[in-house]
Amino acid sequence: MKNMLLLDITTFELENSAKIFKRWDQVESKGFPDGLKVVSQWFDAGGGRIITVYEVESIKDYVAFNFSFTDLCHVEVFPVVGAEEFKKFASKCVESLNAKNSPADT
């Protein structure tokens, strides 16, 4: 089975920043679950948000890592695919629909 990509938008109150970063250091020092890899991560320049793309083997790996932050943050998570992969998938879907909707050869 292919690994999934998850996009995570973590929002937090600025007054919780010190607590969040301290806990983040504690959690990361224990190591990531085997099935989880941080692909890329960005911090909102205005503060209060972190955007992360994870590669995970299963949603359980993601939950195991992020559960430690749920009391301090609001997390939105979305499964995502790369643009090229999506274009290929969409193209196949359109081809399939066109084939079903075209008149049969007589």
N, CA, C and O of each residue as an XYZ file, in Angstrom:
424
protein
N       0.830     -1.179      0.000
C       0.000      0.000      0.000
C       0.879      1.248      0.000
O       1.900      1.302      0.686
N       0.470      2.246     -0.776
C       1.222      3.489     -0.881
C       0.958      4.362      0.341
O      -0.158      4.392      0.860
N       1.979      5.066      0.794
C       1.818      5.983      1.919
C       0.915      7.145      1.541
O       0.820      7.518      0.371
N       0.247      7.716      2.549
C      -0.633      8.860      2.348
C       0.109     10.144      2.689
O       1.028     10.157      3.508
N      -0.318     11.228      2.035
C       0.135     12.557      2.417
C      -1.009     13.237      3.154
O      -2.158     13.200      2.712
N      -0.685     13.856      4.277
C      -1.661     14.608      5.057
C      -1.158     16.033      5.222
O       0.003     16.253      5.568
N      -2.034     16.999      4.974
C      -1.723     18.391      5.232
C      -2.413     18.772      6.531
O      -3.615     18.563      6.695
N      -1.654     19.323      7.433
C      -2.111     19.626      8.787
C      -1.959     21.126      9.014
O      -0.869     21.677      8.856
N      -3.052     21.782      9.383
C      -2.996     23.193      9.762
C      -3.275     23.258     11.256
O      -4.390     22.996     11.706
N      -2.254     23.610     12.008
C      -2.349     23.702     13.466
C      -2.460     25.174     13.842
O      -1.597     25.981     13.498
N      -3.529     25.511     14.548
C      -3.771     26.883     14.973
C      -3.716     26.938     16.491
O      -4.230     26.054     17.177
N      -3.085     27.985     17.007
C      -2.966     28.106     18.456
C      -2.962     29.574     18.857
O      -2.641     30.454     18.059
N      -3.319     29.812     20.091
C      -3.278     31.163     20.646
C      -1.817     31.522     20.906
O      -1.047     30.702     21.405
N      -1.445     32.755     20.563
C      -0.048     33.179     20.717
C       0.444     33.057     22.152
O       1.624     32.796     22.387
N      -0.464     33.245     23.118
C      -0.026     33.133     24.519
C       0.363     31.700     24.887
O       1.011     31.482     25.911
N      -0.025     30.715     24.059
C       0.352     29.316     24.297
C       1.640     28.913     23.576
O       2.062     27.760     23.667
N       2.264     29.843     22.869
C       3.445     29.523     22.057
C       4.543     28.830     22.852
O       5.066     27.806     22.411
N       4.899     29.363     24.007
C       5.988     28.775     24.800
C       5.650     27.351     25.217
O       6.505     26.469     25.145
N       4.408     27.113     25.655
C       3.983     25.757     26.054
C       4.040     24.803     24.867
O       4.496     23.667     24.994
N       3.577     25.269     23.718
C       3.545     24.415     22.525
C       4.949     24.029     22.101
O       5.216     22.857     21.834
N       5.856     25.007     22.035
C       7.209     24.701     21.570
C       7.969     23.834     22.571
O       8.791     23.008     22.173
N       7.706     24.011     23.853
C       8.318     23.143     24.866
C       7.821     21.704     24.688
O       8.611     20.760     24.702
N       6.510     21.550     24.521
C       5.964     20.206     24.340
C       6.453     19.601     23.028
O       6.728     18.404     22.957
N       6.558     20.419     22.004
C       7.044     19.948     20.712
C       8.443     19.360     20.860
O       8.732     18.291     20.322
N       9.307     20.057     21.588
C      10.658     19.534     21.838
C      10.598     18.198     22.579
O      11.342     17.273     22.254
N       9.717     18.097     23.573
C       9.581     16.850     24.342
C       9.116     15.703     23.455
O       9.675     14.607     23.503
N       8.091     15.958     22.645
C       7.533     14.905     21.778
C       8.546     14.479     20.727
O       8.749     13.285     20.511
N       9.186     15.447     20.068
C      10.151     15.111     19.021
C      11.393     14.429     19.581
O      12.021     13.636     18.880
N      11.764     14.720     20.834
C      12.932     14.065     21.425
C      12.698     12.564     21.609
O      13.647     11.782     21.643
N      11.426     12.168     21.726
C      11.086     10.739     21.830
C      11.139     10.063     20.470
O      11.136      8.834     20.389
N      11.187     10.845     19.408
C      11.241     10.302     18.056
C       9.862     10.190     17.434
O       8.847     10.069     18.121
N       9.862     10.234     16.123
C       8.623     10.099     15.372
C       8.218      8.638     15.301
O       9.083      7.763     15.327
N       6.921      8.348     15.213
C       6.509      6.965     14.947
C       7.155      6.484     13.650
O       7.396      7.284     12.746
N       7.436      5.194     13.550
C       8.091      4.651     12.359
C       7.349      4.979     11.071
O       7.972      5.180     10.029
N       6.031      5.034     11.136
C       5.224      5.250      9.932
C       4.917      6.703      9.636
O       4.002      6.980      8.861
N       5.651      7.654     10.228
C       5.379      9.073     10.029
C       6.651      9.809      9.666
O       7.694      9.618     10.290
N       6.555     10.652      8.650
C       7.690     11.476      8.228
C       7.167     12.887      7.948
O       6.141     13.048      7.286
N       7.864     13.904      8.448
C       7.529     15.282      8.114
C       8.165     15.582      6.752
O       9.387     15.543      6.605
N       7.322     15.881      5.763
C       7.809     16.184      4.414
C       8.258     17.633      4.334
O       9.333     17.929      3.813
N       7.430     18.537      4.854
C       7.757     19.955      4.849
C       6.908     20.660      5.897
O       5.842     20.180      6.282
N       7.399     21.799      6.347
C       6.687     22.507      7.413
C       6.926     24.000      7.268
O       8.032     24.440      6.955
N       5.863     24.779      7.502
C       5.938     26.226      7.413
C       5.294     26.841      8.646
O       4.339     26.297      9.201
N       5.822     27.966      9.061
C       5.265     28.732     10.167
C       4.662     30.005      9.588
O       5.299     30.694      8.792
N       3.445     30.311      9.986
C       2.793     31.546      9.587
C       3.621     32.708     10.140
O       3.863     32.776     11.345
N       4.049     33.610      9.277
C       4.903     34.723      9.695
C       4.217     35.615     10.721
O       4.889     36.283     11.507
N       2.884     35.632     10.723
C       2.146     36.427     11.698
C       1.975     35.720     13.025
O       1.525     36.321     14.000
N       2.331     34.447     13.068
C       2.208     33.649     14.280
C       0.862     32.973     14.390
O      -0.100     33.346     13.719
N       0.811     31.988     15.234
C      -0.448     31.315     15.523
C      -0.814     30.153     14.631
O      -1.844     29.518     14.858
N      -0.009     29.846     13.619
C      -0.310     28.706     12.755
C       0.962     28.024     12.279
O       1.986     28.657     12.022
N       0.851     26.715     12.173
C       1.915     25.896     11.593
C       1.253     25.016     10.547
O       0.234     24.381     10.817
N       1.832     24.978      9.354
C       1.313     24.140      8.267
C       2.358     23.058      8.020
O       3.530     23.351      7.786
N       1.916     21.804      8.076
C       2.838     20.674      7.944
C       2.279     19.674      6.949
O       1.078     19.405      6.933
N       3.156     19.126      6.118
C       2.801     18.000      5.259
C       3.525     16.784      5.810
O       4.747     16.776      5.956
N       2.740     15.756      6.113
C       3.264     14.490      6.624
C       3.094     13.403      5.576
O       2.141     13.424      4.797
N       4.010     12.465      5.559
C       3.831     11.217      4.824
C       3.627     10.145      5.886
O       4.462      9.973      6.773
N       2.515      9.428      5.790
C       2.190      8.442      6.817
C       1.828      7.102      6.188
O       1.293      7.038      5.082
N       2.130      6.048      6.913
C       1.714      4.713      6.495
C       0.250      4.491      6.836
O      -0.478      3.846      6.082
N      -0.178      5.026      7.971
C      -1.591      4.912      8.354
C      -1.950      6.128      9.206
O      -1.075      6.809      9.741
N      -3.219      6.380      9.319
C      -3.691      7.496     10.125
C      -3.311      7.309     11.590
O      -3.176      8.289     12.323
N      -3.137      6.074     12.019
C      -2.739      5.794     13.402
C      -1.389      6.426     13.724
O      -1.188      6.927     14.830
N      -0.469      6.405     12.772
C       0.852      7.014     12.992
C       0.725      8.525     13.194
O       1.399      9.107     14.044
N      -0.138      9.144     12.408
C      -0.370     10.579     12.531
C      -0.981     10.905     13.893
O      -0.513     11.810     14.585
N      -2.012     10.178     14.273
C      -2.697     10.422     15.547
C      -1.738     10.206     16.715
O      -1.750     10.979     17.673
N      -0.916      9.174     16.647
C       0.035      8.884     17.726
C       0.972     10.064     17.957
O       1.331     10.359     19.097
N       1.368     10.736     16.886
C       2.278     11.866     17.019
C       1.544     13.125     17.486
O       2.028     13.817     18.383
N       0.406     13.430     16.905
C      -0.269     14.709     17.148
C      -1.190     14.745     18.355
O      -1.610     15.825     18.769
N      -1.512     13.604     18.925
C      -2.433     13.576     20.054
C      -1.921     14.422     21.227
O      -2.712     14.975     21.991
N      -0.626     14.514     21.359
C      -0.017     15.249     22.474
C      -0.298     16.750     22.451
O      -0.056     17.436     23.443
N      -0.802     17.264     21.337
C      -0.994     18.708     21.201
C      -2.456     19.139     21.247
O      -2.747     20.333     21.175
N      -3.363     18.204     21.364
C      -4.784     18.528     21.207
C      -5.342     19.428     22.303
O      -6.374     20.066     22.094
N      -4.702     19.499     23.451
C      -5.195     20.386     24.501
C      -4.752     21.829     24.306
O      -5.322     22.735     24.914
N      -3.739     22.059     23.461
C      -3.200     23.399     23.261
C      -3.503     23.983     21.877
O      -3.340     25.184     21.664
N      -3.936     23.152     20.949
C      -4.074     23.578     19.562
C      -5.391     23.085     18.957
O      -6.032     22.158     19.453
N      -5.753     23.739     17.884
C      -6.841     23.239     17.034
C      -6.166     22.743     15.761
O      -5.402     23.477     15.133
N      -6.446     21.503     15.382
C      -5.787     20.903     14.231
C      -6.821     20.531     13.179
O      -7.812     19.859     13.464
N      -6.564     20.986     11.948
C      -7.342     20.549     10.795
C      -6.396     19.706      9.942
O      -5.248     20.086      9.709
N      -6.887     18.567      9.484
C      -6.034     17.680      8.693
C      -6.794     17.237      7.448
O      -7.983     16.924      7.502
N      -6.074     17.219      6.325
C      -6.662     16.880      5.036
C      -5.755     15.899      4.302
O      -4.543     16.106      4.249
N      -6.319     14.837      3.736
C      -5.506     13.999      2.851
C      -5.276     14.777      1.554
O      -6.201     15.402      1.034
N      -4.064     14.744      1.036
C      -3.726     15.474     -0.185
C      -2.936     14.571     -1.130
O      -2.370     13.555     -0.725
N      -2.917     14.972     -2.402
C      -2.087     14.303     -3.407
C      -1.316     15.389     -4.143
O      -1.751     16.539     -4.210
N      -0.177     15.017     -4.689
C       0.615     15.956     -5.477
C      -0.130     16.369     -6.735
O      -0.981     15.628     -7.227
N       0.185     17.546     -7.257
C      -0.510     18.087     -8.425
C      -0.381     17.173     -9.640
O      -1.366     16.936    -10.340
N       0.804     16.663     -9.896
C       0.993     15.795    -11.066
C       0.198     14.493    -10.927
O      -0.416     14.034    -11.890
N       0.210     13.908     -9.745
C      -0.555     12.688     -9.515
C      -2.047     12.953     -9.701
O      -2.755     12.133    -10.286
N      -2.526     14.091     -9.207
C      -3.942     14.427     -9.359
C      -4.297     14.652    -10.826
O      -5.352     14.204    -11.275
N      -3.435     15.339    -11.584
C      -3.693     15.575    -13.008
C      -3.830     14.255    -13.763
O      -4.723     14.109    -14.597
N      -2.956     13.299    -13.479
C      -3.033     11.989    -14.133
C      -4.344     11.290    -13.782
O      -5.014     10.741    -14.656
N      -4.708     11.314    -12.498
C      -5.954     10.697    -12.052
C      -7.153     11.361    -12.717
O      -8.042     10.675    -13.222
N      -7.184     12.688    -12.722
C      -8.308     13.422    -13.314
C      -8.401     13.150    -14.806
O      -9.500     13.006    -15.342
N      -7.276     13.080    -15.473
C      -7.259     12.796    -16.911
C      -7.862     11.426    -17.202
O      -8.640     11.279    -18.144
N      -7.506     10.424    -16.399
C      -8.079      9.085    -16.577
C      -9.582      9.093    -16.336
O     -10.329      8.415    -17.042
N     -10.031      9.858    -15.342
C     -11.465      9.948    -15.058
C     -12.210     10.578    -16.227
O     -13.272     10.096    -16.621
N     -11.657     11.657    -16.785
C     -12.286     12.325    -17.925
C     -12.333     11.388    -19.122
O     -13.353     11.314    -19.807
N     -11.250     10.678    -19.383
C     -11.223      9.714    -20.497
C     -12.302      8.653    -20.305
O     -13.005      8.300    -21.252
N     -12.431      8.152    -19.094
C     -13.432      7.135    -18.799
C     -14.844      7.684    -19.006
O     -15.693      7.005    -19.584
N     -15.095      8.885    -18.546
C     -16.420      9.493    -18.732
C     -16.712      9.736    -20.205
O     -17.829      9.494    -20.663
N     -15.725     10.211    -20.949
C     -15.917     10.447    -22.381
C     -16.210      9.149    -23.124
O     -17.040      9.119    -24.032
N     -15.531      8.087    -22.736
C     -15.760      6.783    -23.372
C     -17.185      6.291    -23.088
O     -17.818      5.706    -23.967
N     -17.685      6.518    -21.895
C     -19.050      6.086    -21.540
C     -20.101      6.925    -22.225
O     -21.190      6.431    -22.519
N     -19.797      8.197    -22.488
C     -20.777      9.115    -23.052
C     -20.727      9.213    -24.564
O     -21.608      9.833    -25.160
N     -19.725      8.623    -25.208
C     -19.645      8.698    -26.670
C     -20.552      7.642    -27.283
O     -20.718      6.557    -26.725
N     -21.146      7.965    -28.445
C     -22.024      6.989    -29.096
C     -21.240      5.742    -29.508
O     -20.079      5.826    -29.907
N     -21.887      4.604    -29.405
C     -21.252      3.341    -29.768
C     -20.992      3.303    -31.264
O     -21.795      3.797    -32.057
N     -19.871      2.718    -31.642
C     -19.549      2.576    -33.067
C     -20.521      1.587    -33.684
O     -20.798      0.529    -33.119
N     -21.027      1.945    -34.838
C     -21.964      1.036    -35.537
C     -21.391      0.550    -36.816
O     -22.037     -0.217    -37.530
